[in-house]
Every structure is written in C-alpha cells, then in structure tokens.
Amino acid sequence: MITPETQLKWLPTRYEGLRRLNRFLPHAGQQYSRLRNFDYGPLRNNHVSSLSPWIRHRSLLETEILREVLKKHSYATAEKFIQEVFWRTYWKGWLELRPDVWSTYCGSVRDLTECSMANRESRKKITAAYSGDTGIGCFDSWVKELITHGYLHNHARMWFASIWIFWLGIPWQLGADFFLQNLLDGDPATNTLSWRWVAGLHTKGKVYLPRPDNIKKFTGGRFSPIKQPLNQTPSLYNEPPPPRQLDIITCWNKNRQTGLLLTEDDMLPEFLGTPTNDFRCCAILNSSNHRSPIGISKQVAAFVNGGLQDSLTNFLRLTQIPQDHVFQTESVDRLALWLAKVDIEQIVVAYAPVGPAQEALDLLDTKLLPLGIDMVRVLRREDSIAWPHATKGFFKFKEKIPSFLKDINNCIKTAT
Ligand SMILES: Cc1cc2nc3c(=O)[nH]c(=O)nc-3n(C[C@H](O)[C@H](O)[C@H](O)COP(=O)(O)OP(=O)(O)OC[C@H]3O[C@@H](n4cnc5c(N)ncnc54)[C@H](O)[C@@H]3O)c2cc1C
C-alpha cells in the first residue's frame, strides 16, 4: 500500500523491496481488487503495491511475490493482483516476440523529436506538456507528480496518456519517451505497449479516450476536467508483425573459466550459479541512460545505480572474487577491454529483454567474439515458460495463468 511515507522514499535496495512486499501482502486480496483503481494522489493512501521499481529491475522477482501472495490468500481472492503481475509478463513476452516494434518506436522518437522541435507551434505545445503548463489541471498535476516522485498510479498513467494523445494532440511516442525519462519503473516493453494500447494500436477496435466523469470518480473528486475536443483521431490498428521463435538458453557450461555480468534488467544473479565457486570475475554494464535519447532523470539514475550497487554488494559478500576482478561501467568498449585482461572463456549474464541493455549486450558480443570470449544469456525458467504464449491478446494469455503457476512451481521444486 502506498502511504505518504513510502512514496517519498524510494530506496533502491532489495531489502526495501521486500519490506514493502511484506507490508502489502495482507492487502493483496479483496482490498486490492475493490480499490486498486482509485488514485487519491501522491501523498494519500492508495491501495496498490508500489513494487514496480523493484520488479522492473528484478531486485524483486514476480515468482517470489506470487509465492508470498498465494501463501496469504487463495487464488480466487488474489486473482486480480496475480493477473496484474502477469500483465507485465505478457508485455515482456509480446515485445520479445516482436522486437521490431521497439526499434520502430525508437526511430519515431528520434524523428518526431527533431520535427516537432523544428516547428514553432508543436514546440510550444510539447514544452507546455513537459513542464505541466497546459491548463488542464489534472494533467499538469500528474506531470509534476511524475517529475517529483518518479511514479504515477496506473489509472493516472492511462488518463495521462489519453489526454496527451487525444486532447493535446501530441504523438504518443513522445509521451512514452517522457515516461521513460522519468519513471523509476521505466520499462521498454510495458511502457511502449501500454502507450500503444491507449492509442488504439494494440487491440483492434479498442482505444482509451479521456473521460472526465471517470477521472472525477477515481481521483475521489480531486480533479474534474472539462471535456476537450479530440485533437487527434484514434490511430488505425495495424496487424502486429508475426511472433518470432525465441532462442531459449536456461543453463550454461560450468567447466569453463567464467565471468559474471550484471545489467540493470536483472539484479538478482544468484540463479545463475554459486557465487563462491562459479565465477572468476564480476562486471556491471549499466545502459539505463539509453532508455531515452534525452537520457534519464537524476532520480531514476540514482535508483538504478543504487540497485546495482546493492546487488553487487550482496553478491560479493558470498564470493572470494578479489577487488581487481570487479568492474563497473556504462561503456561497452571499456568493458570489452577489461574482459580481455581477466582470462575468461565465457561471460554469463541474465537474459536482457528487448531494450537498451539487450542492445548493449549485442554490441558487446560482437566485440568479444574476436577475443575468443563467448557470451551466454540465460533466460529465467519462468520467462521461458510464459513468454512464448504472448502471441495474441492478454485475454487468451491470462487463461493460462493457472498452468503457468503450476509449471513455475514445478521448476522451483526441481531446482531446490
Ligand atoms: C501509459 C502507461 C505506461 C506504463 N509504463 C510502465 C512502465 O514503464 N513500467 C512499468 O513497470 N509499468 C508501467 N505501466 C503499468 C502500470 O501502470 C505500473 O506497472 C503500475 O502502476 C505500477 O504500480 P504498482 O507497483 O503499485 O502496481 P500494482 O497494481 O501493485 O501491481 C503489481 C505489479 O504488477 C505489474 N502491473 C500492474 N499493472 C500493470 C499493467 N497495467 N501493465 C503491466 N504490468 C502491470 C507491475 O509489475 C506492478 O508492480 C504503464 C501503464 C500505462 C497505462
């Protein structure tokens, strides 16, 4: 549950994520189901978990959250919360099966930023939106909330995106980019696809238009916007590209000299091997600043850096890796140079899904090849179970949740 105290402090540690999870657990059942859509504002009690910044960076795992929730509640009572957790899994899988949607989006952000800034009228409109100066009270307040806290309630994100697209008439890609700069949980798949969903690009015949009565009701009357004319007609739905086959690797050869690589997409490397025996060296490659061409806010950068430091400290506590065998960088070139010196045959890394970390790993891979160092990207079992099913809409995907949970449980039991 978000309280004024929790919202103001976003400590990036795993410990803090676990602390919040424990506080939220009693509320994950009927209370969440009934009240999750109400947004009483950043300094009020909301009935959601506020776990997304930890889940996004995998310093808290969906599997452990689901396990703890199901210890406290029956599946039926916690079904709504469980489904929300699986929305993220669905978006991650959907984009992983269609990486072109991300590259097209990135190209549009670059082009649109250039074009819009070159045109006086659109520059004025966008600048007003970025600074929360549009005259639409609720929207301006959410801009400030986003910039100050790095977080918005899910319903506020939906209203924000629909006002951005349909009342302000600004291309959705620029709004999605603004979110990625400022959200502590900024995530290529969930963010891009949620914006596409609001714009009407994801589900045929479905578009999310702003509704003043809905905003008034679910903000507890804090806002009562006046209906504005539509400034943009809903985008035309296009059939998405067909899903590709995933190349799934879930284990690696422990008889080779191996280094461990951490990225901001998975801060719990323990599933990759035993810290004491398996790794000769450990490196961090942080690509989070590439979430947007403009970079990320200081607050987001501090959260990602803090999370990576926490992860490294927790990991190194269990190893005998000497300090000169630990390296941290944002530069692929510098990492490749360093790895060339530490005498390893392969580097093992948790699979980084579509986004800047994956792009950085692709580049690193090309630089390691001539050095004779292989890169092994290990996909978590839970992802390998669920992602290949994100081929159609969420409705079809969510029917499979009970069987995903059964398969994930079996994997956990076999591994322990
Ligand atoms: C336009 C738009 C952009 C968004 N961008 C992001 C983003 O960049 N990163 C991000 O993590 N979420 C994003 N979301 C989804 C959702 O708003 C957040 O995950 C949620 O608000 C996080 O708050 P919470 O942890 O309190 O959620 P809770 O309601 O407590 O849910 C628990 C967890 O389930 C997952 N979840 C909940 N709702 C959704 C959803 N609609 N889609 C996917 N996963 C969900 C999250 O991991 C969340 O932490 C976006 C939604 C919209 C409409």
The ligand as an SDF file (V2000), in Angstrom:
LIG
                    3D

 53 58  0  0  0  0  0  0  0  0999 V2000
    0.7890    4.5490  -20.3470 C   0  0  0  0  0  0  0  0  0  0  0  0
    1.3280    3.5630  -19.3470 C   0  0  0  0  0  0  0  0  0  0  0  0
    2.7000    3.4160  -19.1840 C   0  0  0  0  0  0  0  0  0  0  0  0
    3.2120    2.4830  -18.2670 C   0  0  0  0  0  0  0  0  0  0  0  0
    4.5750    2.3490  -18.1390 N   0  0  0  0  0  0  0  0  0  0  0  0
    5.0840    1.4250  -17.2830 C   0  0  0  0  0  0  0  0  0  0  0  0
    6.4840    1.2420  -17.1470 C   0  0  0  0  0  0  0  0  0  0  0  0
    7.2960    1.8990  -17.8060 O   0  0  0  0  0  0  0  0  0  0  0  0
    6.9320    0.3170  -16.2600 N   0  0  0  0  0  0  0  0  0  0  0  0
    6.0650   -0.4540  -15.5090 C   0  0  0  0  0  0  0  0  0  0  0  0
    6.5330   -1.2800  -14.7040 O   0  0  0  0  0  0  0  0  0  0  0  0
    4.7320   -0.3280  -15.6430 N   0  0  0  0  0  0  0  0  0  0  0  0
    4.2090    0.5890  -16.4950 C   0  0  0  0  0  0  0  0  0  0  0  0
    2.8540    0.7120  -16.6220 N   0  0  0  0  0  0  0  0  0  0  0  0
    1.9770   -0.2640  -15.9510 C   0  0  0  0  0  0  0  0  0  0  0  0
    1.4530    0.1190  -14.5660 C   0  0  0  0  0  0  0  0  0  0  0  0
    0.9550    1.4230  -14.5890 O   0  0  0  0  0  0  0  0  0  0  0  0
    2.5300    0.0240  -13.4620 C   0  0  0  0  0  0  0  0  0  0  0  0
    3.1710   -1.2300  -13.5230 O   0  0  0  0  0  0  0  0  0  0  0  0
    1.8680    0.1490  -12.0890 C   0  0  0  0  0  0  0  0  0  0  0  0
    1.1910    1.3690  -11.9920 O   0  0  0  0  0  0  0  0  0  0  0  0
    2.9390    0.0610  -11.0200 C   0  0  0  0  0  0  0  0  0  0  0  0
    2.4080    0.3610   -9.7520 O   0  0  0  0  0  0  0  0  0  0  0  0
    2.2900   -0.7460   -8.6250 P   0  0  0  0  0  0  0  0  0  0  0  0
    3.5770   -1.4680   -8.4630 O   0  0  0  0  0  0  0  0  0  0  0  0
    1.7340   -0.0880   -7.4220 O   0  0  0  0  0  0  0  0  0  0  0  0
    1.2180   -1.7280   -9.2630 O   0  0  0  0  0  0  0  0  0  0  0  0
    0.2760   -2.8310   -8.6340 P   0  0  0  0  0  0  0  0  0  0  0  0
   -1.1060   -2.5070   -9.0300 O   0  0  0  0  0  0  0  0  0  0  0  0
    0.5420   -3.0320   -7.2050 O   0  0  0  0  0  0  0  0  0  0  0  0
    0.6740   -4.1510   -9.4460 O   0  0  0  0  0  0  0  0  0  0  0  0
    1.7240   -5.0480   -9.0510 C   0  0  0  0  0  0  0  0  0  0  0  0
    2.6800   -5.2360  -10.2090 C   0  0  0  0  0  0  0  0  0  0  0  0
    2.0130   -5.7830  -11.3410 O   0  0  0  0  0  0  0  0  0  0  0  0
    2.5470   -5.1980  -12.5490 C   0  0  0  0  0  0  0  0  0  0  0  0
    1.4910   -4.3860  -13.1960 N   0  0  0  0  0  0  0  0  0  0  0  0
    0.4340   -3.7870  -12.6100 C   0  0  0  0  0  0  0  0  0  0  0  0
   -0.3190   -3.1640  -13.5480 N   0  0  0  0  0  0  0  0  0  0  0  0
    0.2740   -3.3850  -14.7300 C   0  0  0  0  0  0  0  0  0  0  0  0
   -0.0370   -3.0200  -16.0800 C   0  0  0  0  0  0  0  0  0  0  0  0
   -1.1250   -2.3140  -16.4070 N   0  0  0  0  0  0  0  0  0  0  0  0
    0.8230   -3.4180  -17.0620 N   0  0  0  0  0  0  0  0  0  0  0  0
    1.9130   -4.1570  -16.7670 C   0  0  0  0  0  0  0  0  0  0  0  0
    2.2570   -4.5350  -15.5180 N   0  0  0  0  0  0  0  0  0  0  0  0
    1.4440   -4.1580  -14.5250 C   0  0  0  0  0  0  0  0  0  0  0  0
    3.7090   -4.3000  -12.1220 C   0  0  0  0  0  0  0  0  0  0  0  0
    4.9110   -5.0370  -12.1720 O   0  0  0  0  0  0  0  0  0  0  0  0
    3.3090   -3.9430  -10.7020 C   0  0  0  0  0  0  0  0  0  0  0  0
    4.4010   -3.5550   -9.8910 O   0  0  0  0  0  0  0  0  0  0  0  0
    2.3150    1.6580  -17.5220 C   0  0  0  0  0  0  0  0  0  0  0  0
    0.9320    1.8170  -17.6940 C   0  0  0  0  0  0  0  0  0  0  0  0
    0.4350    2.7640  -18.5900 C   0  0  0  0  0  0  0  0  0  0  0  0
   -1.0510    2.8990  -18.7430 C   0  0  0  0  0  0  0  0  0  0  0  0
  1  2  1  0
  2  3  1  0
  2 52  2  0
  3  4  2  0
  4  5  1  0
  4 50  1  0
  5  6  2  0
  6  7  1  0
  6 13  1  0
  7  8  2  0
  7  9  1  0
  9 10  1  0
 10 11  2  0
 10 12  1  0
 12 13  2  0
 13 14  1  0
 14 15  1  0
 14 50  1  0
 15 16  1  0
 16 17  1  0
 16 18  1  0
 18 19  1  0
 18 20  1  0
 20 21  1  0
 20 22  1  0
 22 23  1  0
 23 24  1  0
 24 25  2  0
 24 26  1  0
 24 27  1  0
 27 28  1  0
 28 29  2  0
 28 30  1  0
 28 31  1  0
 31 32  1  0
 32 33  1  0
 33 34  1  0
 33 48  1  0
 34 35  1  0
 35 36  1  0
 35 46  1  0
 36 37  1  0
 36 45  1  0
 37 38  2  0
 38 39  1  0
 39 40  1  0
 39 45  2  0
 40 41  1  0
 40 42  2  0
 42 43  1  0
 43 44  2  0
 44 45  1  0
 46 47  1  0
 46 48  1  0
 48 49  1  0
 50 51  2  0
 51 52  1  0
 52 53  1  0
M  END
$$$$
